[in-house]
Amino acid sequence: MNKIKKIGVLTSGGDAPGMNACIRAVVRTAIFYNIEVVGIRYGYNGLINADFVPLLSHSVANIIQRGGTILKTARSMEFKTPEGRAKAFQNIKDNKIDALVVIGGDGTFTGANIFSSEYDIPIVGTPGTIDNDLFGTDYTIGYDTAINTVVQAVDKIRDTADSHNRLFFVEVMGRDAGFIALYSGIAVGAEAILIPESKTYINELIQKLEKGIRQNKTSGIIIVAEGDDAGGAFTVAQKVKERFDHYDTRVAILGHIQRGGSPSCFDRVLASRMGYEAINALLAYKRNVMIGIVNQKINYVPFSQAIKHHTDINWEMIRMANILAI
């Protein structure tokens, strides 16, 4: 017999388009199984401060299309302490919460992994992060929307680059992983893609730009992940400009527009499926796992694996990008 009568759901870390769709799926699937749902506001801080709100079916109406998260999000320093986690668990007990669904990325699952090792509370996670760098799933919630946002922005930048014979260095998010840069760079036909996983050689970049000039290229787009080892778009642009002045050089940093906006159809379906499967996992006595989807099949990934083994970049995609940019 199922002992789970009441669950809490929270979003933590950086927001990602599709988090609301996941919340909606969690709430309505739980209600279908006669499980009460409590929304926890502001992530793990909400657990510590008992910032709880009841969630009914109508509470999540008309949110599937909204970006951000209706539960708000935050990064909690207090939850990293034993005292903070003890307060959180006491609030869980006081409010008779039997299990948690946490939506977030690496930091969220790191916290969940520690919490579950200290206290007997079932936790299932769904991967909500635009970086797409979590092990055990082909895609994370928000990634598809983020790369489409980048593509739409860079397409517009390309128009002005062509009009003025300019070279644009466009910085995208990706402090530790280059998935956004790689996929969006291929999609916009970038002349070069600079990512944290691969060392940047300014000489090679300049040689590539010089070759483009000989082939009558009149403008260019360089996609730079913010964690690129050369120091980001401004630094790379300055180094190139010092030794290569053929183009009028500009820098565009897309910043947090990549996190916002209405989620794509792909992200809405992905988030809905993951939220639905999170409740099914709890009912099937799965504990302390992240819901992943690999080759369209559900994958239960222990938190310890999800946070330890990050997804590797596809080097064949990098090779393809270099070939297609000639």
Secondary structure, DSSP 8 states (H G I E B T S, - for coil): -----EEEEEE-SS--TTHHHHHHHHHHHHHHTT-EEEEETTHHHHHHHT-EEE--GGGGTT-TT--S-TT-----SGGGSHHHHHHHHHHHHHTT--EEEEEE-HHHHHHHHHHHHHS---EEEEEB-TT---TT-S--BTHHHHHHHHHHHHHHHHHHHHHHTEEEEEEES-SS--HHHHHHHHHHT-SEEE-TTS---HHHHHHHHHHHHHTT---EEEEEETT-TT-SHHHHHHHHHHH--SSEEEEEE-GGGGT-S---HHHHHHHHHHHHHHHHHHHTT--SEEEEEETTEEEEEEHHHHHHS-----HHHHHHHHHHT-
